Amino acid sequence: MLVSDRVQDLLSRERALLSDVQAFLEVHGAPPEVMDHARTAARALDETFLLVVVGEFNAGKSSFVNALLGAQVLPEGVTPTTDRIYVLVHGEQPGQMEPTRDPFVSRLTYPLPSLEGVALVDTPGTNAIIRQHQALTEGFLPRADLVLFLTSADRPFTESERQFLSLAARWGRQVIMVVNKADLLETPEQKGQVREFVENGARGVLGLTPPVLMISARGEQRGGDPGFHALREILKMRLSETERTRLKLANPLATTGELLSGEEARADAARRTLTEDLSVLRDLEAQREHHRETMLGELDGQLNRIGRLLSEFEVRADRFIDDKLRFSNLRGLINSRAIEDEFRREAVGDLPDAIDRQFGNMIDRFVEANLHFWEDVQAFLIRRQPSNEVARTRFSYDRGALLEGIAGSARDHLENTTEQELGRQLSRDAEDAMKGAVGGLAGGIGIGAGVGALIGATALDFTGGILAGLTLGSLGLFVLPNKRLQAHRQLRQKVSDLRLALEQIVRREYEREQERADSRLRDAISPYTRFTEQEQVRLAAAQTRAAELRARLESLQADVKALG
């Protein structure tokens, strides 16, 4: 490379830029292959100028290279003969193969002064049957300083060639189009048509018209070909010291521009992903609140059904009072044990079992709704896959780990907590609350059984209050009517107190359990919410930094272009 003070200044600026871009990409978690390209771009400044030959396997690349060098350096054949990348350099020993760090790249020396300062690279066919060949070729393309793109006159500019040329355009590589086997075309008109077809195709992909040379490798090997003479003249100009220096400086910058564009695209995709995630999380929060309100609304309906059970009990108890507190039943009133048994049988009846069933239905509905909600959370996580632009980046890994944490919380909740367990938990909580409110209940009973005990206690309290002072000697004319009115008032007050106590207890326990479920969801989501906030700050800073690097890159590219 021609190293003048001007070139040395450009080299220093470029090395600094490539180092800063590499650090930028690493900090922001670029994919491994992107980091490989960034390191390759930095190393390219110290490598030999690479003139890379690419094309389909039947385009005659090996024959072309041999004709270009004027020696039988590479094997030729009608089947794919190049199964690796050959890097041909000038050396004293002809045909000496040197190993490289890459097992699929061979370094071959040959005493050819025309190769001094240049490494000629022969690649496998872009459409080779062995797909590894194409991967080798595509992976080597970003290292090229100048590309000789070989197509065949009998099948010019195929679809696979167009796709491969688009890769060269993506990496900003200089391209010379070479149409081999031009001797197969019988008239100048046919040659003109093929040249125009290739020019138009290349212009459509590259956005500019590269040189198009019509050559015959076979003709050159048999005594000379005018197309080869024209090609050598173009190569002589392109491989001059000044032009090689310009290309050597320009190509890593083109690679860097592509890498920055890729990182900017990934950052934009990450921002879109975060925006969509936040929108879905807001929807999830709205659904959670709607779910909460719906469940509390259903609770009102459940409590109304319990209220109807108590009202029906009240009607039966009223009837019992009217039937039993009469002068005609004086003997029965004397036997308090019997009256209590009758009250339990005729007024209380199956009220405890009915309330127990109603509470069971409430718990089942509550648990079922909460489990369905966690299933919806899991379904949300399954659907929220990042776009391809951010796949295999640190952002996608970190985001995936946090979303998996939410999914794991949902999964554990669904797998380890059954409806029966949640039902027992809610029953125990409500029972403990009822014990505190009512007192005197036996441990280990269900909610309905607790209500039954409460009803029984109410009956005892009610009958005891009614029967107090009822003796044969104290019965006057108005005693029983007054006792009957007193019993009705006591009954209404007891039932009202019972209804209020049940409602307060159930609402408190219901809301407490709902809050526990909400808290589990908030705890699961909060790390991802924090991650989202941090990522938004990071992406904003990355956008600013990328713009700074882009400005430095464009300034350098303009200065390098001025070399030519």
Buried (B, 14 or more C-beta within 10 A) or exposed (E): BBEEEEBEEBBEBBBEBBEBBBEBBEEBBBBEEBBEBBEBBBEBBEEBBBBBBBBBBBBBBBBBBBBBBEBEBBEBEEEBBBEBBBBBBBBEEEEEEEEEEBEBBBBBBBEBEBBEEBBBBBBBBBBBEEEEBBEBBBBBBBBBBBBBBBBBBEEBBBEBBBEBBEBBBBBBBBBBBBBBBBBBBEEEEEBEEBBEBBBEBBEEBBEEEBBBBBBBBBBBBEEEBEBBEBBBEEBEEBBEEEBBBBBBBBBBBBBBBBBBEBBBEBBBBBBBBBEEBBEBBEEBBEBBEEBBEEBEEBBEEBBEEBBEBBEEBBEBBBEBBEEBBBEEEEEBBEEBEEBBEBBBEBBBBEBBEBBBEBBBEBBBBBBEBBBEBBEBBBEBBEEBEBBEBBBBBBBBEBBBEBBEBBBEBBBEBBEEBEBEEBBEBBBBBBBBBBBEBBEEBEEEBBBBBBBBBBBBBBBBEBBEBBBEEBEEEEBEEEBBEEBBEBBBEBBEEBBEEBBEBBBEBBBBBBBEBBEEBBEBBEEBBEBBBEBBEEBBEBBEEBEEBBEEBBEBBEEBBEBBEEBE
